[in-house]
Every structure is written in structure tokens, then in C-alpha cells.
Amino acid sequence: MSEVKYSKEHEWIKLDGDVATIGITKHATEMLGDIVFAELPEKGSNVEKDGTAGVVESTKAASDVYTPVSGEVVDTNQAIVDDPSKINQDPEDSAWFFKLKIKDPSEMDTLMNKDDYDKFAKETSA
Amino acid sequence: METKKTSLYQLHQDCNAKFVEFAGYQMPIQYSEGIVEEHKFTRNHSGIFDVSHMGQLFIYGGEDLIKDLEKIFPLNLKNLKLNHSKYSFLMDKDAGIHDDLIITKTNEGFLIILNAACKDNDFKILKELLKEKYKMVLDENRSLIAIQGPKSSQILNDIISGVKDLNFMSGNWFTFENQKIYITRSGYTGEDGFEISISNDFVDKLTRELINKGSKLIGLGARDTLRLEAGLCLYGHDLDKDKTPVEANLKWAISKERISKGDFIGSDIIIKQLNDGVSKIRVGIKPEGRIIAREKTKIFNQLDVHIGEITSGTFGPSVNGPVAMGYVENEFSKKNTKVFLEVRGKKHPASICSLPFYKKSYVKGVN
């Protein structure tokens, strides 16, 4: 199990072998407010690094969810579709969005570690 | 132009408000608990809304003023009782809506509550129409707060005795700290509640006392979800100059007697539309499932023909699902008509429904 990495679009990604679990960060949920809708990519579909791979909506607005790496969607988290408020409650663990069989492990190197992300999040929200 | 702040700005900050700019004002969109909790708290307890950005227009005059205002508003103002309020609109000659408003008869004339984004233009229009015959004050020295929800009557009455005896859509002068304040039993959430016009110097004190009694500040975010669940229109979205009150399905707010006389601005079009029908009309729209269809979402019929557009759409916390309203071609406006909403390129099923989405009875004694 590798360390958790973060994207500038406020996704987190955790790699286990060649399968990555992806979700949105706590910081992202705090910016969005109450999440009331989630749409996930279809299982079996292929997604490209930095492409859209889902949508979350708060009472205020809709926001795209991007994938920080490329790969094939092997699993999605139906629990957050059925009850999107779970995303606000536990964004960086049980409320993951989708799992990818990744195509190119080197894409992971372009992402931030926790310290860098925390700094980035602080700077961009200031 | 610099954004204005209301007299409650410091209190909003103390309550950890997130601010947005709205109609030239820095207004709280939400506080730390978030829109869903604020919405539910208003429905179950009591919420306070700072609506001081809205216009409070006092027009002073007697019998002549009533006659002149009846040329403008489709209301029977002569028979309106002292301290009673009516919902109405300022229209152009084609019955397009400049603004929607609440007008109250006071002992000195009328008080009209106007939308923040429209108030300066409304003032100009009214001043011209009334030919500067009357003293008109768009009062910037007074704040306006609304307290809404089932516990509001008790909470406010503990501070200002007697308010609980007001009937819905009526008001009166009360005193707070030796200040004259005007309170009406009204609001825009679908809940029982009050709107309070009070001097800028005392609004902070009154609001803090209401909070101490158990009410909470609620932001514009929850105000929007509450009013949409209650089926109420938001100017600039559900209403504008390209829509008439008949198209907006608000003909209940037009006095029948005044229609028969047909002597107010826009009456020709209103009468024509009431007789001949309209081509588009405002309806409630309930998406199936959880998909949220927001403003400007296109509406299609079952043959995939474009028949209208959403004007307001969000998630309704009390309905626990998406809610929307919009305009469709009249023939598709019947309740339970199946339609499709195009969201992010996909068409999602929905049906036309009656408004409101959420209904709670207002306090008894309606007019």
C-alpha cells in the first residue's frame, strides 16, 4: 500500500497494487458545502488523466470530479450515490468514489503528497 | 461600486458566515452548519434572515395616492384594510414584470417591500408614474429581518409582546427599546413567521436577543431552498420582464374587480391572456431519482421536442429530493405530464407537478 497522493483538483488517490481508489478531499467537501447528488463513471469505462469522471452537486452548484490518473473503472461506490451526505461525513475513507485499474504508474509521480496538498489547499482558499 | 454591508454584518461574521455578493451587498450565503441544517432548523424551529438589502419604500398620502397606485398595481387598495398586506407586481405596459413586491397599507400611506436588485429602478419608475405628487422614501436607515418557522411566534412574542395576535398578511407598529418598529406576519419560506422593519441602530440588538431565545441566523442559500420548496418565485429567475403574472401562474394575486375595470398598467395584456390563454406557463417540476435540474435546463416532451426551460432548481432538504420550477408550453402544463430534462447532455425523466412541494398551514385568520 503506497502513500495517499493528491491532485490540484482536490481528489485523493490511494494505490494498492495496480488498483487506485479515488475520492475527493475533506477540503473539497468543505468548499462545496452539503453534497446532495453524486454521479460516478460507469464500471468498465476508461477514463483519462485530468478528464471528468463524475459530478458532485451541493445545494448551490454542480462540480465535476476529475480523475488524477488514467485507467479502467473497476468499481464504483454506490453507497455515496444512494446517500450523498456520506461524502461530507467521511470523504477520505468510506466515501470513496471509484476504483481504477491504472494504466501508467508514473502518472502518480505528478501528484502531491499530503504536506504539499495541505499547503496548496490553504493557499488557494485564502 | 463598492459592495454595501448591512447593519448585521458584524453579527454575521461573529456567526462564521460565508459571504457572497448579492445585488451589490455582502450577504451571508450560509453559516457553519450549512444550508441543509439551516433549512431544516427553519422548518422545525426558527430561523432569522437578514433581508436588509431589500427595499423599504414608504409612500405618504391619502385618497389620491390610493387612486394613483390603483392605476399601477392590479389590487383593490381602496378596500385593503389598514395594516393589511398584499403580494403584487410592478408591470410595464405589456404586463412584463419589473418586480414582485409586498404592499402594506399604513396609517400614513403605503409601505412597499422591493427586491434588492430592482429597488432603485422601481423607485425611478414609481416616481415618474406618480409624477412626484407624493413624498417617497426608499429608507436606507431601516433594516429588515424575517423570523420564520414554527417557534418564531413564541420567540418573538417573548421580546415584543402582542405579535402572536397578528393575522397572516397583516401588521402593526410595535416598540423595541423605545423605537418604533413595524412588524408584519409574513415571509417567504412557506412557514409561519414575521418580517420586522427596524432602525439600523437597533437591529443587531434585537437579532442577538432572538438568537438568545433559541432562533438562529439562516443564510441566503437556505432561503432559496425554502422558498423553492414552498413554490414561491424568485425575481430575475422565475419572474422577469419577459413574463407576465398570468404566465407566471400568479393570477390569484390580481384583483378580479380591477380586471373587470381594466384600468391599470398592463391590464390590456392581462385581460387578453386571461380570456385567450397563454402559450407558456410556470409549473412545478419533479425530477425522478436524484438528478438536480438547475436554472436554464431545457425541458423536452415525450417526442423529444423542446417545450420549455427550468427557471429554478435545487435539492429540497425537506422533500429530500430534487425540486424545480420552470415554464413549459401550455399544452404540457397539466399535472403528471411526463417530460425530460437535459442535464449534462443526458435526458432525465421528470413530471409536471402542482406547487408547493412542501406545504404547511400558515397561521389561521387569513384575511
Contacts between the chains, C-beta under 8 A, distances in Angstrom:
chain1	res1	chain2	res2	distance
A	33	B	30	6.5
A	33	B	34	5.5
A	33	B	35	6.0
A	33	B	221	7.5
A	34	B	34	4.8
A	34	B	35	5.4
A	34	B	36	4.2
A	34	B	37	7.8
A	36	B	36	7.4
A	36	B	290	7.7
A	36	B	292	7.1
A	36	B	315	3.8
A	36	B	317	8.0
A	37	B	290	5.3
A	37	B	291	7.0
A	37	B	292	5.3
A	37	B	315	6.7
A	37	B	322	7.6
A	55	B	344	6.8
A	57	B	292	5.2
A	57	B	315	7.2
A	58	B	35	7.6
A	59	B	35	4.5
A	59	B	36	6.7
A	59	B	221	6.1
A	59	B	224	7.9
A	59	B	225	5.7
A	59	B	314	5.7
A	59	B	315	5.2
A	59	B	317	7.5
A	60	B	29	7.5
A	60	B	35	7.2
A	60	B	221	6.1
A	61	B	294	7.9
A	62	B	292	7.1
A	62	B	294	7.1
A	62	B	344	8.0
A	81	B	290	7.7
A	84	B	290	7.6
A	85	B	36	7.7
